[in-house]
Amino acid sequence: MNKSSMGYSRNMFLVIFCIMSLNAGKTAVAAKEVTAKAGPVLHKITGLAIVSEIPENWTIKRFKNIAKSKPAPTGHVWYVLKGTATNNGSDARSIDINSYKIIDKSGNEYKADVKNTIYQPEGTGIAYNNIEPGQTKTWLAFFPVPATAQGLKLRATDLKLFPDKVARITLPNPNVSPAKPSEGSKAVKAASAKTVRTKEEPKAATTLATKKPAARKDGINLQKVKSAEMGFEILIPEGAKTLQKSKWAITYSLVLKDRINEININLTLMSANNLDDLANTATMTGGKEILEKKSVENGFLVVKKGRGSLIVVWLSRKGKKESVTVKVTVPDTYKAIALEIAKSLKVTK
């Protein structure tokens, strides 16, 4: 581990097995790395800390002017996991919020809290971190877990949009005192997400339009992409990469200039029977607050707040034979372009 580049104290990243307590039971320590495979993806856990609060001295250098500690939600502890993912497959994959979850013996799932930017070294986030074939990415994640949870495992996927394979790595049970109630603290509910498993499918045929629009004030130009197989046309940012592709779904991503955020566009062959149906789908995971919902030509539109400062725009349209739903996830300052992208969706089947 490169201590100077990561800006973390020596005791932060600690291993998984042979657990013992330090500093009056505040940190868990370990003796060796753990690896597991999920399809062509090799996952390696290189460190684990279990703490009741994230220490102030874990704040990275560029946020030192706002350095502070962060207690876990009431009744919880932080599981701080560091690891790597190596893509040994032939297609690009992507680490996202559903790639890693902690699961207890009752089946409750705990997702990482992505609102910990001040402790997050650049490029180690688990929100839309693209991994090309042969590439290895280091990640760091902060999971709030109930202090009474037992039988914990880390669930790591094959980093596909719809995972085929998962790996499970046993974690130690909490051995530190939970965070105490404090002003503004909120209990974290166990998040549940339905995983759709599909077989690998041939790559869908997608073509780019050659005509380029005029330059935009936001510096992001849009171009048209088409999929004859799925039956859609839509505008996406120039330079966007294809993360996942199948007969039923495709995902595009453009990493923004800050190298942390992205414009993420996911299209699926999914229909919404009515406006409430789309709203229910949109709020199954992530934020629940709906900012806007309305009927549009041949379909429905829902805009909601995502995690942290994200905005998520959902639009579902019906064609003659197919229905296509697009989900555009952006930082809130890019809401206008997210709406433009979503509304440009045309169903051609």
N, C-alpha and C positions, 0 to 999 in steps of 0.2 A: 504494500500500500504506500502511496506517495503522500506522506503527511503534509508537506508544505503546499501541494497543489490542492488538496482536498480541504484544508483549513479546519480539520477536526482534531480533537484531543486523542491521545494514545489509546484511551479506554473506550472509544466509541464503538468500533466494530469488533465484536467479540463472537466467538464461535458457538456452535449449536449444542454439542454433546458435552458430557462431563461437567454439568452446570454446577457452579458454586456462587455464593453471594459475596459482593464487595460493598464497602461504604454503607454499612448497616442495611444490607439487602436491597440496595437501589439499582444495581446493575448485574446482569447475568453474563457469565463468561464461558468460553468454550475452547475446545482443543484441536479441532480439525475442520476442514472444509467438507461440504456435503454436495454431491452431484446427483442429478436425476435427469432422465430423458423423457421428453414428450414429443413423440414423432421424431422429426429431424432436428429438433431444438434441444441443445444441451443446457440445462440449468445448473448453475453452481451457486450455492449459498456460501459467501465468504465471511459473513459477520452477522451477529445478532446482539442487540442490547435490549434489555427489558427495564424500563424506567418509569417512574411515576410522573416525571416531567422532563421535557427536552431542555437540557441546560443552556444557559445563555451563551456559554463559550462554544457551542456548536454553530452559532450564527456564522455564515460565511462572510468573507472580507467585504464584499461590496454592499452588504447590509449592516455593517458594524455600527452605523449611526443610529440604527433602530434595534440593536441587539437586545434580546430579552429571552427569558425562559418561557416555556409553554406547558402548563400542567395538562395532563390527560383529562378527558371529560370525567365528570363525577362517577366514581365507582369503577373506573377503567385504569389501565396502564398502557404505555406505549410499547409496542413491539417494533423496534427499528431494525429493519432487515437490509443488508447490502448483498448484492449478488451480481452475477453476469448471466447473459443469455447468448449462446452461440448458434447462429443459423447455419446448419449443415445441409439445408435443403437447396432447391434450385430456384425458388421464388422468394421475393421480398416478403418479410413478415413485419409485424408491428406490435410493440409493447403498448398496452393501454390499461385502463383502470380495471378491466376484467381479466387481465392476464395473470394476476397474482391475487389470491384471496386466502385469508386464514379461516379455517373451518373447525368448529368444535365437535365434540362427540354427539351432540344433539342435531347436528346438521346446520346450525346457524353459521352464516357467512359474514365475515368482516372485511370490508374493503379498505384500501389505504386512504388516508386523509391527504388530499392534494393541496391543502391550504398551508403548506409548510415551506413556502418558497425561500424564506430567509435562511433555512438550514440545508437547502438543496443545492449541491454543487451543479454547475451548468452541465447539461447533457445527461443527467442521471435520473430525470423524471420518468414516471411510468404512464404519462399521458401522451400517446401517439409518438412513440420513439421508434422510428423506422429502422429495421435491420435488413441489410442486403445479404444475399447469399454469401456465405463464408465470413461474415462480419460478426464480431463480438461486441456487445454493448454492456456497460456497467450501469446498474440501476440502484437506487436507494428509495426505500418506501417506509412510511410511518403508519402503522396500523393501530387504531384504538381498539383494545380488546378488554372485555369485562374481566376484572380481577378474579372472579370466581370461575371463569371458563376452564374446562378440562378437556383432555384428549385432543389437543390442538395439532393441526396439520396445515402446512402451506400447500395450496393447490396451485400448480403452475401449468399453463396450457401450452399448446404447440404454436401459439401466437397467431393463429388464423382468426378471421372474423367469426367464423362458426367452427369452433375447435373440434377436431376429430380425436385428439389424444390429450391426456392430462397426466401429470406426475404429482405425487403427493410426498411431502417431506415432513417427517415428524418433528414437532417443535416442543420445547419444554413448557410445562404449565407455568403460569405466573407465580413468581416467588418474591414479589415486592408488594408493599402496601399500596392500595389504590389511591387515586387522587381524591382529596376531600372536596365537599361542596364549596364553591366559591362563586362570587357574583359573576353572572354571565355564562357560567358553565352549563352545558347541555348534555343530557344523557344521549349516548349514541345507540341507535337501534341497529340490530343486525340486518344487514342488507341482503336481500335475496334476489337472484337474477336467474332467469330461465335460459339455459344454454341449449342451443339448437345444434345437433350433431348431423353432419352431412358427409357424404363421401367426397373425395377429391373429384373435381370436375375439370374438363378441358377448359382452357382459357377462352373467354368470350371474345368475339370479334369486336374491336373498338377502333374507330377511325377518328382522326383529328381533322377539323376544318382548316383550310389553308388561309382563309381570309382573316386578317387581324383587325380588331377594333381600334379606335383612337385611344391614345394614352389617357389614363384616368388620373384624377387628383390623388387618389390613395396609392398610386404607383402600382396597382395590380391590374393587369389586363386580363380579360376573359376571352376564352375561345370555346368553340362548340365541339363537343364530343358526341359520338353516336354509337349505339350498340344495336346492331340489327338483330342479334340473338335475344337480348332482353326486351328490345323494342322501346328505346327512348332516345331523346336528344336533350342535351343540357349544356349550359355554360359552366366552365370550370376555370380556375386561374391558370394562366400560362406557367409552365414549369412544374405543375402539380405532378406528383408521382402516383402510379397505381400501386396500392398496397396489397389489395386482395382482389381476386377476380374468379367468378364461377358463372354457371348458367343462371343463377338466381340472385347474385349480389356482386357489387363492385364498390371499391372504396378508393377515393383519390385524396391526396394530402399535399398541401403546400406549406412548408415551414416558413414562418414569418421572420423578419429581420432580427428579432430579439433571440432567435434560435431556441426559444422555449415554447412559444405558442404556435398554433397552426390553424389553417383552414382545412377542416376535415369534412369530406362529402361522401356519404354512404347511400347507395341506391339499392333497393331490394324489390323483388316482385312480391309486393305485399299490398293488400287492399284495405281500405277503411270503409266500413259500411255507412258511417255518419261522422259528424264532427266530434261527438263524444267518444266514439270508438277510437279515433286518432289521438284525442287528448289522453285517453286512458293508456294507450300504447306509449305515448311520449313521456308520461310520468311514472312508468313502471320502475325505472331506475334513474338515479341522479336526482336533480332538483324537482320539486313538485309545484313550484309557483308558476302558473300560466300567466304570461303577459298579454297574449292576444290569441284569439281563435275565431276563425270565420270561414264561411264557404267561399270557394273560388271556382273558376271555370272548370267543370268536370272533376271537382275534388274539394279538398279541405286543407286549411292552413292552421298550424298551431305554433306559437312562439313561447318558449319557456326559459326560465333561468336555469342554467346548469350549475355545476359545481364551481365554487369560487366566483370568478368574474366571467365565466363562460355564458354564452347565449346559444340556445339550440333551436333551430328552425326546422319544423317538420312540414312537408307538403306531400299529399297523396292525390294522384290523378288517375282517372279511369280512361282506358282506351276502348277500342271495339272488342278486343279479346283479353287484353292484359291490364293490370293495374300496377303502377309503379309508385313507390314511396321514397322520397329523398329526405335525408336528415343532414343538416349542415350545422356543424359545431364550430364556433368562433369565439374569440375574446369579445366582450361587450362593445368595444369600440369599432368592431367590424360588423355590427348588426345589419347595416344597410346593404353591404355586399352579400351577406348571407341570405337576405330576403331576395335580392336580385338573382342569385344563383338558384334558389329554390323555385322562384316563380318562373324561371326560364324552362323548367321541365316540360317536355312534350312527350306524350306516349304515342308511339308510332305503330302499335299493333292493336 
